[in-house]
Amino acid sequence: MALKSSVKTLSLGLAAALSVALAIGTQAAPQQPVPADQQMQKMLQMYTPELREKVKALSPETRKQLLEMLSIHTNRSTKATFRQVMQEVLNDYQAITAGIATDNAEMTADAARRLANHRLPKGGLYPYFALDNINDADMTILPAMNAAVEGSALKLAEAADRGDMATAATHLSEIMTGCVGCHAKFRGQPGVSDRLLSAGQ
């Protein structure tokens, strides 16, 4: 009788453990990202009519280039603003710098890959540009700037993986050059107030 009870208890225990393992396995399954074209259609519904018209007025070639750039980024936020994402990128850049300065190759490579795969802000990129910048001439610059920043970050990570910190440092400069170029084109100096009189007035 005691043996039957032990066998029954053991069987119930194994069944419970198997159920937990299956549940954990199901939860751990990676969620497939929404295809970029479907994500773009979803984003368009979030835009104001004015912004939606500007985006739809872009040439098919421009929209194709930007869609390809969007498809690379599977880490898409539904909450973070563009400024918050840029803060994350800055933090990763500083971590790369610290990793190079301390000859910590693993820290450097990890931070560089985080920077390259930074999340996209809520609504994608379009809502955070001035409406005057939503045109073919300005938007077609983005893929090159993206390659300068994120492409250089991936090259930096590869150099760090090899332990070649000198080469990694050269790619760090390329990342910042791409950042500065993008800021000069689309952002300008942050925090400037239009409530201050110009010098000399």
Secondary structure, 3 states (H helix, E strand, C coil): CHHHHHHHHHHHHHHHHHHHHHHHHHHHCCCCCCCHHHHHHHHHCCCCHHHHHHHHCCCHHHHHHHHHHHHHCCCECCCCCHHHHHHHHHHHHHHHHHHHHCCCHHHHHHHHHHHHCCCECCCCCHHHCCHHHCCHHHHCCHHHHHHHHHHHHHHHHHHHHCCCHHHHHHHHHHHHHHHHHHHHHHCCCCCCCCCCCCCCC
